């Protein structure tokens, strides 16, 4: 594999991680619960979202999507942290 392919693969992994984080924080805020299953579910939903929305996109599009998911997660983090701290799970 060439360097471009390896770089593209790295961006894919980062984007899946960013999707996972945003989904989890969103789930905590929406439900008001912070169990381990809520905070750390399987990766399936994030992987599915990636495959359905980003699997064939260009690297720059993945970078933009990562930025969007990170902004979303950062906005949710304070509320999620409060919920999780109340449950002793932060």
HTML snippet that shows the backbone in 3Dmol.js (N, CA, C, O; Angstrom):
<script src="https://3Dmol.org/build/3Dmol-min.js"></script>
<div id="view" style="width:600px;height:400px;position:relative"></div>
<script>
const pdb = `
ATOM      1  N   UNK A   1       0.833  -1.180   0.000  1.00  0.00           N
ATOM      2  CA  UNK A   1       0.000   0.000   0.000  1.00  0.00           C
ATOM      3  C   UNK A   1       0.876   1.242   0.000  1.00  0.00           C
ATOM      4  O   UNK A   1       1.939   1.272   0.619  1.00  0.00           O
ATOM      5  N   UNK A   2       0.417   2.248  -0.695  1.00  0.00           N
ATOM      6  CA  UNK A   2       1.168   3.490  -0.726  1.00  0.00           C
ATOM      7  C   UNK A   2       0.813   4.361   0.480  1.00  0.00           C
ATOM      8  O   UNK A   2      -0.130   4.078   1.220  1.00  0.00           O
ATOM      9  N   UNK A   3       1.598   5.430   0.656  1.00  0.00           N
ATOM     10  CA  UNK A   3       1.400   6.314   1.816  1.00  0.00           C
ATOM     11  C   UNK A   3       0.027   6.966   1.802  1.00  0.00           C
ATOM     12  O   UNK A   3      -0.576   7.146   2.860  1.00  0.00           O
ATOM     13  N   UNK A   4      -0.480   7.322   0.625  1.00  0.00           N
ATOM     14  CA  UNK A   4      -1.804   7.956   0.522  1.00  0.00           C
ATOM     15  C   UNK A   4      -2.884   7.028   1.051  1.00  0.00           C
ATOM     16  O   UNK A   4      -3.796   7.473   1.748  1.00  0.00           O
ATOM     17  N   UNK A   5      -2.794   5.750   0.732  1.00  0.00           N
ATOM     18  CA  UNK A   5      -3.791   4.784   1.203  1.00  0.00           C
ATOM     19  C   UNK A   5      -3.742   4.666   2.727  1.00  0.00           C
ATOM     20  O   UNK A   5      -4.784   4.646   3.383  1.00  0.00           O
ATOM     21  N   UNK A   6      -2.546   4.587   3.284  1.00  0.00           N
ATOM     22  CA  UNK A   6      -2.411   4.497   4.740  1.00  0.00           C
ATOM     23  C   UNK A   6      -2.978   5.741   5.419  1.00  0.00           C
ATOM     24  O   UNK A   6      -3.644   5.645   6.450  1.00  0.00           O
ATOM     25  N   UNK A   7      -2.709   6.913   4.833  1.00  0.00           N
ATOM     26  CA  UNK A   7      -3.216   8.153   5.398  1.00  0.00           C
ATOM     27  C   UNK A   7      -4.738   8.166   5.364  1.00  0.00           C
ATOM     28  O   UNK A   7      -5.374   8.567   6.338  1.00  0.00           O
ATOM     29  N   UNK A   8      -5.319   7.740   4.271  1.00  0.00           N
ATOM     30  CA  UNK A   8      -6.778   7.705   4.154  1.00  0.00           C
ATOM     31  C   UNK A   8      -7.363   6.754   5.194  1.00  0.00           C
ATOM     32  O   UNK A   8      -8.393   7.052   5.799  1.00  0.00           O
ATOM     33  N   UNK A   9      -6.724   5.635   5.399  1.00  0.00           N
ATOM     34  CA  UNK A   9      -7.205   4.679   6.394  1.00  0.00           C
ATOM     35  C   UNK A   9      -7.159   5.286   7.795  1.00  0.00           C
ATOM     36  O   UNK A   9      -8.057   5.038   8.598  1.00  0.00           O
ATOM     37  N   UNK A  10      -6.146   6.063   8.096  1.00  0.00           N
ATOM     38  CA  UNK A  10      -6.045   6.691   9.419  1.00  0.00           C
ATOM     39  C   UNK A  10      -7.201   7.658   9.636  1.00  0.00           C
ATOM     40  O   UNK A  10      -7.781   7.689  10.721  1.00  0.00           O
ATOM     41  N   UNK A  11      -7.541   8.439   8.634  1.00  0.00           N
ATOM     42  CA  UNK A  11      -8.649   9.372   8.765  1.00  0.00           C
ATOM     43  C   UNK A  11      -9.971   8.651   8.971  1.00  0.00           C
ATOM     44  O   UNK A  11     -10.850   9.142   9.679  1.00  0.00           O
ATOM     45  N   UNK A  12     -10.106   7.501   8.357  1.00  0.00           N
ATOM     46  CA  UNK A  12     -11.325   6.707   8.555  1.00  0.00           C
ATOM     47  C   UNK A  12     -11.454   6.294  10.011  1.00  0.00           C
ATOM     48  O   UNK A  12     -12.522   6.432  10.608  1.00  0.00           O
ATOM     49  N   UNK A  13     -10.374   5.791  10.582  1.00  0.00           N
ATOM     50  CA  UNK A  13     -10.402   5.347  11.985  1.00  0.00           C
ATOM     51  C   UNK A  13     -10.704   6.510  12.927  1.00  0.00           C
ATOM     52  O   UNK A  13     -11.478   6.367  13.873  1.00  0.00           O
ATOM     53  N   UNK A  14     -10.089   7.655  12.662  1.00  0.00           N
ATOM     54  CA  UNK A  14     -10.324   8.832  13.506  1.00  0.00           C
ATOM     55  C   UNK A  14     -11.782   9.262  13.412  1.00  0.00           C
ATOM     56  O   UNK A  14     -12.400   9.591  14.425  1.00  0.00           O
ATOM     57  N   UNK A  15     -12.327   9.261  12.217  1.00  0.00           N
ATOM     58  CA  UNK A  15     -13.724   9.668  12.049  1.00  0.00           C
ATOM     59  C   UNK A  15     -14.667   8.719  12.786  1.00  0.00           C
ATOM     60  O   UNK A  15     -15.617   9.177  13.421  1.00  0.00           O
ATOM     61  N   UNK A  16     -14.432   7.434  12.719  1.00  0.00           N
ATOM     62  CA  UNK A  16     -15.278   6.480  13.454  1.00  0.00           C
ATOM     63  C   UNK A  16     -15.192   6.760  14.950  1.00  0.00           C
ATOM     64  O   UNK A  16     -16.206   6.707  15.646  1.00  0.00           O
ATOM     65  N   UNK A  17     -14.002   7.054  15.452  1.00  0.00           N
ATOM     66  CA  UNK A  17     -13.849   7.381  16.875  1.00  0.00           C
ATOM     67  C   UNK A  17     -14.613   8.656  17.235  1.00  0.00           C
ATOM     68  O   UNK A  17     -15.233   8.733  18.296  1.00  0.00           O
ATOM     69  N   UNK A  18     -14.566   9.646  16.356  1.00  0.00           N
ATOM     70  CA  UNK A  18     -15.281  10.899  16.613  1.00  0.00           C
ATOM     71  C   UNK A  18     -16.797  10.689  16.595  1.00  0.00           C
ATOM     72  O   UNK A  18     -17.518  11.257  17.415  1.00  0.00           O
ATOM     73  N   UNK A  19     -17.267   9.879  15.665  1.00  0.00           N
ATOM     74  CA  UNK A  19     -18.697   9.547  15.615  1.00  0.00           C
ATOM     75  C   UNK A  19     -19.105   8.851  16.909  1.00  0.00           C
ATOM     76  O   UNK A  19     -20.119   9.197  17.514  1.00  0.00           O
ATOM     77  N   UNK A  20     -18.315   7.873  17.326  1.00  0.00           N
ATOM     78  CA  UNK A  20     -18.592   7.097  18.548  1.00  0.00           C
ATOM     79  C   UNK A  20     -18.722   8.019  19.756  1.00  0.00           C
ATOM     80  O   UNK A  20     -19.673   7.911  20.529  1.00  0.00           O
ATOM     81  N   UNK A  21     -17.761   8.922  19.910  1.00  0.00           N
ATOM     82  CA  UNK A  21     -17.767   9.832  21.065  1.00  0.00           C
ATOM     83  C   UNK A  21     -19.010  10.727  21.057  1.00  0.00           C
ATOM     84  O   UNK A  21     -19.670  10.887  22.084  1.00  0.00           O
ATOM     85  N   UNK A  22     -19.321  11.304  19.906  1.00  0.00           N
ATOM     86  CA  UNK A  22     -20.488  12.194  19.821  1.00  0.00           C
ATOM     87  C   UNK A  22     -21.779  11.429  20.094  1.00  0.00           C
ATOM     88  O   UNK A  22     -22.649  11.914  20.817  1.00  0.00           O
ATOM     89  N   UNK A  23     -21.905  10.244  19.520  1.00  0.00           N
ATOM     90  CA  UNK A  23     -23.113   9.443  19.746  1.00  0.00           C
ATOM     91  C   UNK A  23     -23.282   9.108  21.222  1.00  0.00           C
ATOM     92  O   UNK A  23     -24.392   9.176  21.750  1.00  0.00           O
ATOM     93  N   UNK A  24     -22.213   8.754  21.877  1.00  0.00           N
ATOM     94  CA  UNK A  24     -22.295   8.351  23.284  1.00  0.00           C
ATOM     95  C   UNK A  24     -22.678   9.520  24.177  1.00  0.00           C
ATOM     96  O   UNK A  24     -23.531   9.372  25.053  1.00  0.00           O
ATOM     97  N   UNK A  25     -22.069  10.670  23.971  1.00  0.00           N
ATOM     98  CA  UNK A  25     -22.412  11.833  24.780  1.00  0.00           C
ATOM     99  C   UNK A  25     -23.851  12.271  24.515  1.00  0.00           C
ATOM    100  O   UNK A  25     -24.569  12.671  25.431  1.00  0.00           O
ATOM    101  N   UNK A  26     -24.256  12.190  23.263  1.00  0.00           N
ATOM    102  CA  UNK A  26     -25.638  12.525  22.919  1.00  0.00           C
ATOM    103  C   UNK A  26     -26.620  11.585  23.619  1.00  0.00           C
ATOM    104  O   UNK A  26     -27.652  12.024  24.127  1.00  0.00           O
ATOM    105  N   UNK A  27     -26.302  10.314  23.643  1.00  0.00           N
ATOM    106  CA  UNK A  27     -27.167   9.308  24.276  1.00  0.00           C
ATOM    107  C   UNK A  27     -27.286   9.584  25.774  1.00  0.00           C
ATOM    108  O   UNK A  27     -28.373   9.473  26.341  1.00  0.00           O
ATOM    109  N   UNK A  28     -26.183   9.941  26.411  1.00  0.00           N
ATOM    110  CA  UNK A  28     -26.198  10.242  27.847  1.00  0.00           C
ATOM    111  C   UNK A  28     -27.104  11.435  28.123  1.00  0.00           C
ATOM    112  O   UNK A  28     -27.934  11.389  29.031  1.00  0.00           O
ATOM    113  N   UNK A  29     -26.951  12.499  27.347  1.00  0.00           N
ATOM    114  CA  UNK A  29     -27.747  13.713  27.558  1.00  0.00           C
ATOM    115  C   UNK A  29     -29.220  13.448  27.260  1.00  0.00           C
ATOM    116  O   UNK A  29     -30.093  13.900  28.000  1.00  0.00           O
ATOM    117  N   UNK A  30     -29.498  12.723  26.188  1.00  0.00           N
ATOM    118  CA  UNK A  30     -30.893  12.443  25.825  1.00  0.00           C
ATOM    119  C   UNK A  30     -31.604  11.584  26.860  1.00  0.00           C
ATOM    120  O   UNK A  30     -32.770  11.823  27.174  1.00  0.00           O
ATOM    121  N   UNK A  31     -30.903  10.581  27.394  1.00  0.00           N
ATOM    122  CA  UNK A  31     -31.549   9.653  28.328  1.00  0.00           C
ATOM    123  C   UNK A  31     -31.435  10.103  29.779  1.00  0.00           C
ATOM    124  O   UNK A  31     -32.253   9.720  30.615  1.00  0.00           O
ATOM    125  N   UNK A  32     -30.426  10.913  30.080  1.00  0.00           N
ATOM    126  CA  UNK A  32     -30.192  11.318  31.458  1.00  0.00           C
ATOM    127  C   UNK A  32     -29.549  10.223  32.289  1.00  0.00           C
ATOM    128  O   UNK A  32     -29.524  10.304  33.517  1.00  0.00           O
ATOM    129  N   UNK A  33     -29.029   9.197  31.626  1.00  0.00           N
ATOM    130  CA  UNK A  33     -28.377   8.071  32.312  1.00  0.00           C
ATOM    131  C   UNK A  33     -26.949   7.916  31.826  1.00  0.00           C
ATOM    132  O   UNK A  33     -26.628   8.251  30.686  1.00  0.00           O
ATOM    133  N   UNK A  34     -26.096   7.405  32.702  1.00  0.00           N
ATOM    134  CA  UNK A  34     -24.688   7.242  32.362  1.00  0.00           C
ATOM    135  C   UNK A  34     -24.156   5.892  32.816  1.00  0.00           C
ATOM    136  O   UNK A  34     -23.089   5.805  33.423  1.00  0.00           O
ATOM    137  N   UNK A  35     -24.898   4.856  32.521  1.00  0.00           N
ATOM    138  CA  UNK A  35     -24.395   3.515  32.842  1.00  0.00           C
ATOM    139  C   UNK A  35     -23.223   3.208  31.910  1.00  0.00           C
ATOM    140  O   UNK A  35     -23.025   3.899  30.911  1.00  0.00           O
ATOM    141  N   UNK A  36     -22.464   2.194  32.231  1.00  0.00           N
ATOM    142  CA  UNK A  36     -21.359   1.800  31.359  1.00  0.00           C
ATOM    143  C   UNK A  36     -21.865   1.437  29.962  1.00  0.00           C
ATOM    144  O   UNK A  36     -21.211   1.747  28.966  1.00  0.00           O
ATOM    145  N   UNK A  37     -23.023   0.783  29.887  1.00  0.00           N
ATOM    146  CA  UNK A  37     -23.590   0.420  28.585  1.00  0.00           C
ATOM    147  C   UNK A  37     -23.984   1.652  27.780  1.00  0.00           C
ATOM    148  O   UNK A  37     -23.901   1.637  26.552  1.00  0.00           O
ATOM    149  N   UNK A  38     -24.409   2.711  28.449  1.00  0.00           N
ATOM    150  CA  UNK A  38     -24.777   3.945  27.762  1.00  0.00           C
ATOM    151  C   UNK A  38     -23.528   4.707  27.329  1.00  0.00           C
ATOM    152  O   UNK A  38     -23.449   5.215  26.211  1.00  0.00           O
ATOM    153  N   UNK A  39     -22.575   4.773  28.218  1.00  0.00           N
ATOM    154  CA  UNK A  39     -21.365   5.560  27.943  1.00  0.00           C
ATOM    155  C   UNK A  39     -20.404   4.834  27.011  1.00  0.00           C
ATOM    156  O   UNK A  39     -19.721   5.475  26.211  1.00  0.00           O
ATOM    157  N   UNK A  40     -20.339   3.517  27.101  1.00  0.00           N
ATOM    158  CA  UNK A  40     -19.385   2.732  26.302  1.00  0.00           C
ATOM    159  C   UNK A  40     -20.070   1.558  25.611  1.00  0.00           C
ATOM    160  O   UNK A  40     -19.753   0.404  25.898  1.00  0.00           O
ATOM    161  N   UNK A  41     -21.009   1.838  24.700  1.00  0.00           N
ATOM    162  CA  UNK A  41     -21.694   0.744  23.999  1.00  0.00           C
ATOM    163  C   UNK A  41     -20.784   0.118  22.948  1.00  0.00           C
ATOM    164  O   UNK A  41     -19.631   0.522  22.798  1.00  0.00           O
ATOM    165  N   UNK A  42     -21.298  -0.853  22.233  1.00  0.00           N
ATOM    166  CA  UNK A  42     -20.521  -1.443  21.144  1.00  0.00           C
ATOM    167  C   UNK A  42     -20.268  -0.360  20.091  1.00  0.00           C
ATOM    168  O   UNK A  42     -20.938   0.672  20.066  1.00  0.00           O
ATOM    169  N   UNK A  43     -19.313  -0.615  19.247  1.00  0.00           N
ATOM    170  CA  UNK A  43     -18.944   0.331  18.194  1.00  0.00           C
ATOM    171  C   UNK A  43     -19.869   0.228  16.981  1.00  0.00           C
ATOM    172  O   UNK A  43     -19.711   0.991  16.027  1.00  0.00           O
ATOM    173  N   UNK A  44     -20.802  -0.672  16.997  1.00  0.00           N
ATOM    174  CA  UNK A  44     -21.622  -0.964  15.824  1.00  0.00           C
ATOM    175  C   UNK A  44     -22.336   0.271  15.258  1.00  0.00           C
ATOM    176  O   UNK A  44     -22.309   0.482  14.045  1.00  0.00           O
ATOM    177  N   UNK A  45     -22.965   1.082  16.094  1.00  0.00           N
ATOM    178  CA  UNK A  45     -23.708   2.247  15.603  1.00  0.00           C
ATOM    179  C   UNK A  45     -22.779   3.250  14.918  1.00  0.00           C
ATOM    180  O   UNK A  45     -23.125   3.806  13.875  1.00  0.00           O
ATOM    181  N   UNK A  46     -21.610   3.480  15.497  1.00  0.00           N
ATOM    182  CA  UNK A  46     -20.652   4.412  14.898  1.00  0.00           C
ATOM    183  C   UNK A  46     -20.120   3.864  13.578  1.00  0.00           C
ATOM    184  O   UNK A  46     -19.990   4.605  12.604  1.00  0.00           O
ATOM    185  N   UNK A  47     -19.817   2.586  13.545  1.00  0.00           N
ATOM    186  CA  UNK A  47     -19.325   1.973  12.316  1.00  0.00           C
ATOM    187  C   UNK A  47     -20.391   1.996  11.220  1.00  0.00           C
ATOM    188  O   UNK A  47     -20.080   2.230  10.052  1.00  0.00           O
ATOM    189  N   UNK A  48     -21.638   1.755  11.597  1.00  0.00           N
ATOM    190  CA  UNK A  48     -22.739   1.801  10.628  1.00  0.00           C
ATOM    191  C   UNK A  48     -22.906   3.208  10.077  1.00  0.00           C
ATOM    192  O   UNK A  48     -23.045   3.391   8.868  1.00  0.00           O
ATOM    193  N   UNK A  49     -22.894   4.200  10.956  1.00  0.00           N
ATOM    194  CA  UNK A  49     -23.025   5.589  10.495  1.00  0.00           C
ATOM    195  C   UNK A  49     -21.879   5.944   9.547  1.00  0.00           C
ATOM    196  O   UNK A  49     -22.092   6.598   8.526  1.00  0.00           O
ATOM    197  N   UNK A  50     -20.674   5.514   9.887  1.00  0.00           N
ATOM    198  CA  UNK A  50     -19.536   5.786   9.004  1.00  0.00           C
ATOM    199  C   UNK A  50     -19.751   5.139   7.633  1.00  0.00           C
ATOM    200  O   UNK A  50     -19.596   5.797   6.605  1.00  0.00           O
ATOM    201  N   UNK A  51     -20.101   3.875   7.619  1.00  0.00           N
ATOM    202  CA  UNK A  51     -20.288   3.168   6.341  1.00  0.00           C
ATOM    203  C   UNK A  51     -21.377   3.818   5.502  1.00  0.00           C
ATOM    204  O   UNK A  51     -21.221   3.970   4.290  1.00  0.00           O
ATOM    205  N   UNK A  52     -22.477   4.203   6.135  1.00  0.00           N
ATOM    206  CA  UNK A  52     -23.608   4.766   5.399  1.00  0.00           C
ATOM    207  C   UNK A  52     -23.348   6.183   4.903  1.00  0.00           C
ATOM    208  O   UNK A  52     -23.864   6.575   3.856  1.00  0.00           O
ATOM    209  N   UNK A  53     -22.561   6.949   5.636  1.00  0.00           N
ATOM    210  CA  UNK A  53     -22.401   8.365   5.284  1.00  0.00           C
ATOM    211  C   UNK A  53     -21.038   8.740   4.727  1.00  0.00           C
ATOM    212  O   UNK A  53     -20.940   9.705   3.969  1.00  0.00           O
ATOM    213  N   UNK A  54     -19.977   8.009   5.077  1.00  0.00           N
ATOM    214  CA  UNK A  54     -18.636   8.507   4.775  1.00  0.00           C
ATOM    215  C   UNK A  54     -17.676   7.512   4.122  1.00  0.00           C
ATOM    216  O   UNK A  54     -16.554   7.895   3.788  1.00  0.00           O
ATOM    217  N   UNK A  55     -18.057   6.289   3.934  1.00  0.00           N
ATOM    218  CA  UNK A  55     -17.118   5.261   3.469  1.00  0.00           C
ATOM    219  C   UNK A  55     -16.427   5.618   2.159  1.00  0.00           C
ATOM    220  O   UNK A  55     -15.279   5.229   1.941  1.00  0.00           O
ATOM    221  N   UNK A  56     -17.098   6.343   1.296  1.00  0.00           N
ATOM    222  CA  UNK A  56     -16.509   6.647  -0.011  1.00  0.00           C
ATOM    223  C   UNK A  56     -16.129   8.117  -0.169  1.00  0.00           C
ATOM    224  O   UNK A  56     -15.836   8.557  -1.280  1.00  0.00           O
ATOM    225  N   UNK A  57     -16.129   8.873   0.906  1.00  0.00           N
ATOM    226  CA  UNK A  57     -15.812  10.290   0.801  1.00  0.00           C
ATOM    227  C   UNK A  57     -14.308  10.520   0.743  1.00  0.00           C
ATOM    228  O   UNK A  57     -13.512   9.640   1.070  1.00  0.00           O
ATOM    229  N   UNK A  58     -13.952  11.689   0.330  1.00  0.00           N
ATOM    230  CA  UNK A  58     -12.538  12.076   0.254  1.00  0.00           C
ATOM    231  C   UNK A  58     -12.002  12.414   1.644  1.00  0.00           C
ATOM    232  O   UNK A  58     -12.762  12.656   2.581  1.00  0.00           O
ATOM    233  N   UNK A  59     -10.687  12.423   1.751  1.00  0.00           N
ATOM    234  CA  UNK A  59     -10.031  12.687   3.033  1.00  0.00           C
ATOM    235  C   UNK A  59     -10.469  14.041   3.602  1.00  0.00           C
ATOM    236  O   UNK A  59     -10.756  14.133   4.796  1.00  0.00           O
ATOM    237  N   UNK A  60     -10.526  15.081   2.786  1.00  0.00           N
ATOM    238  CA  UNK A  60     -10.901  16.406   3.284  1.00  0.00           C
ATOM    239  C   UNK A  60     -12.324  16.404   3.828  1.00  0.00           C
ATOM    240  O   UNK A  60     -12.625  17.116   4.786  1.00  0.00           O
ATOM    241  N   UNK A  61     -13.203  15.605   3.220  1.00  0.00           N
ATOM    242  CA  UNK A  61     -14.577  15.514   3.715  1.00  0.00           C
ATOM    243  C   UNK A  61     -14.619  14.808   5.071  1.00  0.00           C
ATOM    244  O   UNK A  61     -15.421  15.152   5.938  1.00  0.00           O
ATOM    245  N   UNK A  62     -13.751  13.826   5.236  1.00  0.00           N
ATOM    246  CA  UNK A  62     -13.667  13.136   6.528  1.00  0.00           C
ATOM    247  C   UNK A  62     -13.157  14.083   7.601  1.00  0.00           C
ATOM    248  O   UNK A  62     -13.622  14.044   8.741  1.00  0.00           O
ATOM    249  N   UNK A  63     -12.200  14.937   7.241  1.00  0.00           N
ATOM    250  CA  UNK A  63     -11.687  15.920   8.205  1.00  0.00           C
ATOM    251  C   UNK A  63     -12.782  16.892   8.618  1.00  0.00           C
ATOM    252  O   UNK A  63     -12.913  17.210   9.800  1.00  0.00           O
ATOM    253  N   UNK A  64     -13.557  17.361   7.672  1.00  0.00           N
ATOM    254  CA  UNK A  64     -14.667  18.257   7.993  1.00  0.00           C
ATOM    255  C   UNK A  64     -15.699  17.564   8.875  1.00  0.00           C
ATOM    256  O   UNK A  64     -16.214  18.159   9.822  1.00  0.00           O
ATOM    257  N   UNK A  65     -16.000  16.304   8.562  1.00  0.00           N
ATOM    258  CA  UNK A  65     -16.967  15.549   9.365  1.00  0.00           C
ATOM    259  C   UNK A  65     -16.436  15.345  10.781  1.00  0.00           C
ATOM    260  O   UNK A  65     -17.190  15.473  11.746  1.00  0.00           O
ATOM    261  N   UNK A  66     -15.150  15.030  10.915  1.00  0.00           N
ATOM    262  CA  UNK A  66     -14.555  14.865  12.247  1.00  0.00           C
ATOM    263  C   UNK A  66     -14.692  16.144  13.055  1.00  0.00           C
ATOM    264  O   UNK A  66     -15.026  16.110  14.240  1.00  0.00           O
ATOM    265  N   UNK A  67     -14.435  17.263  12.411  1.00  0.00           N
ATOM    266  CA  UNK A  67     -14.571  18.552  13.094  1.00  0.00           C
ATOM    267  C   UNK A  67     -16.006  18.765  13.565  1.00  0.00           C
ATOM    268  O   UNK A  67     -16.228  19.225  14.685  1.00  0.00           O
ATOM    269  N   UNK A  68     -16.967  18.437  12.730  1.00  0.00           N
ATOM    270  CA  UNK A  68     -18.381  18.590  13.090  1.00  0.00           C
ATOM    271  C   UNK A  68     -18.745  17.703  14.275  1.00  0.00           C
ATOM    272  O   UNK A  68     -19.397  18.160  15.213  1.00  0.00           O
ATOM    273  N   UNK A  69     -18.329  16.443  14.239  1.00  0.00           N
ATOM    274  CA  UNK A  69     -18.625  15.529  15.349  1.00  0.00           C
ATOM    275  C   UNK A  69     -17.931  15.983  16.626  1.00  0.00           C
ATOM    276  O   UNK A  69     -18.502  15.869  17.710  1.00  0.00           O
ATOM    277  N   UNK A  70     -16.712  16.494  16.517  1.00  0.00           N
ATOM    278  CA  UNK A  70     -16.004  16.978  17.706  1.00  0.00           C
ATOM    279  C   UNK A  70     -16.686  18.194  18.316  1.00  0.00           C
ATOM    280  O   UNK A  70     -16.785  18.304  19.538  1.00  0.00           O
ATOM    281  N   UNK A  71     -17.155  19.108  17.471  1.00  0.00           N
ATOM    282  CA  UNK A  71     -17.884  20.273  18.000  1.00  0.00           C
ATOM    283  C   UNK A  71     -19.159  19.821  18.708  1.00  0.00           C
ATOM    284  O   UNK A  71     -19.499  20.327  19.777  1.00  0.00           O
ATOM    285  N   UNK A  72     -19.857  18.867  18.102  1.00  0.00           N
ATOM    286  CA  UNK A  72     -21.086  18.354  18.709  1.00  0.00           C
ATOM    287  C   UNK A  72     -20.781  17.704  20.062  1.00  0.00           C
ATOM    288  O   UNK A  72     -21.470  17.960  21.049  1.00  0.00           O
ATOM    289  N   UNK A  73     -19.752  16.867  20.098  1.00  0.00           N
ATOM    290  CA  UNK A  73     -19.380  16.192  21.346  1.00  0.00           C
ATOM    291  C   UNK A  73     -18.951  17.198  22.408  1.00  0.00           C
ATOM    292  O   UNK A  73     -19.329  17.072  23.572  1.00  0.00           O
ATOM    293  N   UNK A  74     -18.167  18.190  22.014  1.00  0.00           N
ATOM    294  CA  UNK A  74     -17.703  19.192  22.980  1.00  0.00           C
ATOM    295  C   UNK A  74     -18.854  20.007  23.546  1.00  0.00           C
ATOM    296  O   UNK A  74     -18.817  20.406  24.709  1.00  0.00           O
ATOM    297  N   UNK A  75     -19.872  20.255  22.740  1.00  0.00           N
ATOM    298  CA  UNK A  75     -21.037  20.988  23.228  1.00  0.00           C
ATOM    299  C   UNK A  75     -21.835  20.150  24.230  1.00  0.00           C
ATOM    300  O   UNK A  75     -22.408  20.691  25.176  1.00  0.00           O
ATOM    301  N   UNK A  76     -21.871  18.836  24.024  1.00  0.00           N
ATOM    302  CA  UNK A  76     -22.628  17.942  24.899  1.00  0.00           C
ATOM    303  C   UNK A  76     -21.863  17.540  26.158  1.00  0.00           C
ATOM    304  O   UNK A  76     -22.468  17.143  27.154  1.00  0.00           O
ATOM    305  N   UNK A  77     -20.554  17.640  26.114  1.00  0.00           N
ATOM    306  CA  UNK A  77     -19.701  17.138  27.181  1.00  0.00           C
ATOM    307  C   UNK A  77     -20.050  17.677  28.566  1.00  0.00           C
ATOM    308  O   UNK A  77     -20.132  16.884  29.503  1.00  0.00           O
ATOM    309  N   UNK A  78     -20.261  18.988  28.747  1.00  0.00           N
ATOM    310  CA  UNK A  78     -20.561  19.473  30.104  1.00  0.00           C
ATOM    311  C   UNK A  78     -21.818  18.840  30.703  1.00  0.00           C
ATOM    312  O   UNK A  78     -21.822  18.453  31.872  1.00  0.00           O
ATOM    313  N   UNK A  79     -22.877  18.736  29.911  1.00  0.00           N
ATOM    314  CA  UNK A  79     -24.112  18.130  30.426  1.00  0.00           C
ATOM    315  C   UNK A  79     -23.921  16.641  30.697  1.00  0.00           C
ATOM    316  O   UNK A  79     -24.390  16.120  31.709  1.00  0.00           O
ATOM    317  N   UNK A  80     -23.232  15.966  29.788  1.00  0.00           N
ATOM    318  CA  UNK A  80     -22.982  14.529  29.982  1.00  0.00           C
ATOM    319  C   UNK A  80     -22.112  14.304  31.217  1.00  0.00           C
ATOM    320  O   UNK A  80     -22.350  13.378  31.992  1.00  0.00           O
ATOM    321  N   UNK A  81     -21.114  15.149  31.393  1.00  0.00           N
ATOM    322  CA  UNK A  81     -20.227  15.021  32.540  1.00  0.00           C
ATOM    323  C   UNK A  81     -20.994  15.190  33.842  1.00  0.00           C
ATOM    324  O   UNK A  81     -20.760  14.448  34.796  1.00  0.00           O
ATOM    325  N   UNK A  82     -21.903  16.151  33.897  1.00  0.00           N
ATOM    326  CA  UNK A  82     -22.716  16.364  35.092  1.00  0.00           C
ATOM    327  C   UNK A  82     -23.545  15.125  35.406  1.00  0.00           C
ATOM    328  O   UNK A  82     -23.603  14.685  36.554  1.00  0.00           O
ATOM    329  N   UNK A  83     -24.181  14.570  34.393  1.00  0.00           N
ATOM    330  CA  UNK A  83     -24.996  13.358  34.577  1.00  0.00           C
ATOM    331  C   UNK A  83     -24.132  12.211  35.060  1.00  0.00           C
ATOM    332  O   UNK A  83     -24.499  11.504  35.999  1.00  0.00           O
ATOM    333  N   UNK A  84     -22.992  12.024  34.425  1.00  0.00           N
ATOM    334  CA  UNK A  84     -22.119  10.902  34.771  1.00  0.00           C
ATOM    335  C   UNK A  84     -21.484  11.068  36.148  1.00  0.00           C
ATOM    336  O   UNK A  84     -21.343  10.096  36.890  1.00  0.00           O
ATOM    337  N   UNK A  85     -21.106  12.286  36.487  1.00  0.00           N
ATOM    338  CA  UNK A  85     -20.527  12.518  37.817  1.00  0.00           C
ATOM    339  C   UNK A  85     -21.542  12.215  38.907  1.00  0.00           C
ATOM    340  O   UNK A  85     -21.186  11.679  39.957  1.00  0.00           O
ATOM    341  N   UNK A  86     -22.810  12.555  38.665  1.00  0.00           N
ATOM    342  CA  UNK A  86     -23.868  12.261  39.628  1.00  0.00           C
ATOM    343  C   UNK A  86     -23.974  10.770  39.871  1.00  0.00           C
ATOM    344  O   UNK A  86     -24.258  10.335  40.987  1.00  0.00           O
ATOM    345  N   UNK A  87     -23.747   9.985  38.826  1.00  0.00           N
ATOM    346  CA  UNK A  87     -23.823   8.525  38.927  1.00  0.00           C
ATOM    347  C   UNK A  87     -22.477   7.891  39.286  1.00  0.00           C
ATOM    348  O   UNK A  87     -22.378   6.669  39.395  1.00  0.00           O
ATOM    349  N   UNK A  88     -21.435   8.720  39.470  1.00  0.00           N
ATOM    350  CA  UNK A  88     -20.116   8.198  39.801  1.00  0.00           C
ATOM    351  C   UNK A  88     -19.459   7.463  38.651  1.00  0.00           C
ATOM    352  O   UNK A  88     -18.694   6.520  38.856  1.00  0.00           O
ATOM    353  N   UNK A  89     -19.768   7.906  37.421  1.00  0.00           N
ATOM    354  CA  UNK A  89     -19.256   7.188  36.255  1.00  0.00           C
ATOM    355  C   UNK A  89     -18.552   8.132  35.290  1.00  0.00           C
ATOM    356  O   UNK A  89     -18.735   8.023  34.077  1.00  0.00           O
ATOM    357  N   UNK A  90     -17.744   9.062  35.814  1.00  0.00           N
ATOM    358  CA  UNK A  90     -16.988   9.931  34.907  1.00  0.00           C
ATOM    359  C   UNK A  90     -15.509   9.742  35.116  1.00  0.00           C
ATOM    360  O   UNK A  90     -14.703  10.387  34.445  1.00  0.00           O
TER     361      UNK A  90
END
`;
const viewer = $3Dmol.createViewer("view");
viewer.addModel(pdb, "pdb");
viewer.setStyle({}, {cartoon: {color: "spectrum"}});
viewer.zoomTo();
viewer.render();
</script>
